[in-house]
Amino acid sequence: MDDIDIKIIDMLQKNAREAFATIGKSVDLSAPAVGKRVKQLEEKGIIQGYSLQLNYKEFGITTKAYIVLKIHQSSTLRTAYKQIINLEEVQRCDRITGEDRLQILAFFKGHKDLVTFIERISQYGVPNTSIILEES
């Protein structure tokens, strides 16, 4: 990987749909040459995929929260993870350091739905909730 690859990656991180011709102008390569480099980066596993960014307000999402769930017993950690990761509101669920804990990022249509969600997951542990006030 060289400086040109890094510049290509940087541009794709900002806009994964950026035209290869536009990228090429920025790195002094033709569109086919950029395409070849992108394909090589994909084949090497450096670029693992592309994502979609949504305007969640259009779906009625008004509340986003991080919830750290301290699991009651370590024997229930796997069960809790498997159940929580599949809940509709959950965007991410990660096992984090410390006493058996999960960090959950979840989106809700309102505070009432957040409360219902917290009540539902409390069977697995003690939740500590932080509502996202502003995001970049």
C-alpha positions in Angstrom: 0.0 0.0 0.0 1.4 3.4 -1.0 0.5 7.0 -0.6 -1.9 6.9 -3.6 -3.8 3.9 -2.1 -4.1 5.9 1.2 -5.5 8.9 -0.7 -7.9 6.6 -2.6 -9.1 5.1 0.7 -9.4 8.5 2.3 -11.6 9.7 -0.5 -13.7 6.5 -0.4 -14.2 6.9 3.3 -15.6 10.4 2.8 -17.8 9.2 -0.1 -17.9 5.5 -1.0 -19.7 6.3 -4.2 -17.1 8.8 -5.4 -16.5 8.3 -9.1 -13.2 6.7 -10.0 -12.6 9.6 -12.5 -12.9 12.2 -9.7 -10.5 10.2 -7.5 -8.2 9.8 -10.5 -8.0 13.6 -11.0 -7.0 13.9 -7.3 -4.2 11.3 -7.5 -3.1 11.8 -11.1 -4.4 8.4 -12.4 -7.0 7.4 -14.9 -10.4 6.1 -13.8 -9.5 2.5 -14.9 -6.2 2.7 -12.9 -8.1 3.8 -9.8 -10.6 1.0 -10.3 -7.8 -1.5 -10.5 -6.2 -0.3 -7.3 -9.6 -0.4 -5.5 -10.1 -4.0 -6.7 -6.7 -4.9 -5.4 -7.4 -3.3 -2.0 -10.7 -5.3 -1.9 -8.9 -8.5 -2.8 -6.3 -7.9 -0.1 -9.0 -7.4 2.4 -8.1 -3.8 3.1 -11.4 -2.6 1.8 -13.9 -5.0 3.3 -17.1 -3.4 2.1 -19.2 -0.3 1.7 -22.0 1.0 3.9 -25.2 2.9 3.6 -25.8 6.0 5.7 -29.4 6.8 6.5 -31.3 9.8 7.8 -32.9 8.1 10.8 -35.2 11.1 11.4 -37.1 10.1 8.3 -37.8 6.8 10.1 -39.1 8.6 13.2 -35.9 7.9 15.2 -35.6 10.7 17.8 -33.6 9.0 20.5 -30.2 7.2 20.2 -28.5 5.8 23.3 -25.4 3.8 24.4 -26.3 1.3 27.1 -23.6 -0.5 29.0 -25.1 -3.7 30.4 -23.3 -5.2 33.4 -24.3 -8.9 33.2 -25.7 -10.5 36.3 -23.7 -13.8 35.9 -21.0 -14.6 33.5 -22.8 -17.8 32.5 -25.5 -15.6 30.9 -23.2 -13.4 28.9 -23.4 -15.5 25.6 -27.2 -15.9 26.0 -27.7 -12.2 26.6 -25.5 -11.3 23.6 -27.3 -13.6 21.3 -30.7 -12.3 22.4 -29.8 -8.6 22.4 -27.9 -8.5 19.1 -31.1 -9.6 17.3 -33.4 -6.9 18.8 -34.7 -4.5 16.2 -33.5 -1.4 18.0 -29.9 -2.6 18.3 -27.4 -1.1 15.9 -24.3 -2.5 17.6 -23.6 -4.8 20.5 -20.0 -5.3 21.7 -18.5 -7.2 24.6 -16.2 -4.7 26.3 -13.6 -4.9 29.0 -14.4 -4.9 32.7 -16.7 -7.3 34.5 -18.8 -9.1 32.0 -20.3 -6.2 30.1 -22.0 -5.4 26.8 -22.1 -2.0 25.2 -25.2 -1.5 23.1 -25.9 1.2 20.6 -29.6 1.4 20.0 -32.1 3.7 18.2 -35.6 4.5 19.4 -38.7 6.5 18.2 -38.9 8.1 21.6 -38.0 7.9 25.3 -40.9 5.6 26.0 -39.5 3.0 23.6 -36.1 3.4 25.3 -37.6 2.7 28.7 -39.4 -0.4 27.3 -36.1 -1.6 25.8 -34.2 -1.1 29.1 -36.9 -3.0 31.0 -36.6 -5.9 28.5 -32.8 -6.2 28.7 -32.7 -5.8 32.5 -33.3 -9.5 32.9 -29.7 -10.0 31.8 -28.0 -7.3 33.9 -27.8 -3.8 35.2 -28.0 -1.2 32.5 -26.3 2.2 32.5 -27.8 4.4 29.8 -26.3 7.5 28.0 -28.5 9.3 25.6 -26.7 10.8 22.6 -27.4 14.6 22.7 -25.3 15.6 19.6 -23.4 13.7 17.0 -20.9 14.5 14.2 
